[in-house]
Amino acid sequence: MGKARDWMNNNSAVVTVAAVMLLLVSLAVIVWTMKKPTMSGRIVDVYYYDLGNGQLFAAKATELPPIDAASGPGNGVRAYVYGCGDCSEANRFIAYLEKFTPEAKAMQEKMMNPDPNADPNMAPELRDMEDGGTLVRAVEGGQWVTMYSEAGMKVSSELEGKCPAGVRLIPCLPGR
């Protein structure tokens, strides 16, 4: 131990430089690990349902329904597709459909693509809408109802019991 102490005393400049370098590397590691995660990555495809022809199709998750579909403009609505055990065509089903009211869709589009010249304190708040402007219905038809109403909660919660006992319910995405 005495030899190491003697060497450090005789080479204080080298020891100081090494200590400073170790400190800088430590600080760089701390800053790098505390960096906020970025939202980079690809936008996934999700299922949409063509109200005109009754077919599923894939589109980007950033699309706000209703969207254009093969059967016509505004005929594409979001389809929540699940599978029992896996997502093979034989095991999957559409749990419910979703779209937005015109006002809610316009507000969400505005929030996704804000005007750079707009006052940031005046940003529209979707949650200020009483029902959020989200409408749901069963795939078999029926009325579109607000998602957060009693009828809407019933539509979106009818997943229970869709799969046989012991078979896991899983969400399905196109191409997976």
ZIUR-V582094 format. One line per field, one symbol per residue. burial: I if it has 9 or more other C-alpha atoms within 8 Angstrom, else O. A space follows every 50 residues. Layout:
burial = ???
//
This chain:
burial = OOOOOOOIOOOOOOIOOOOOOOOOOOOOOOOOOOOOOOOOOOOOIIIIII IOOOOIOIIIIOOIIIIIIOIOOIIIIIIIIIIIIOIOOOIIOIIIIIII IOOIIOIIIIIOOOOOOOOOOOOOOIOOOOIIIIIIIIOOOOOOIIIOIO IIIOIIOIOOOOIOOOOOIIIIIOOO
//
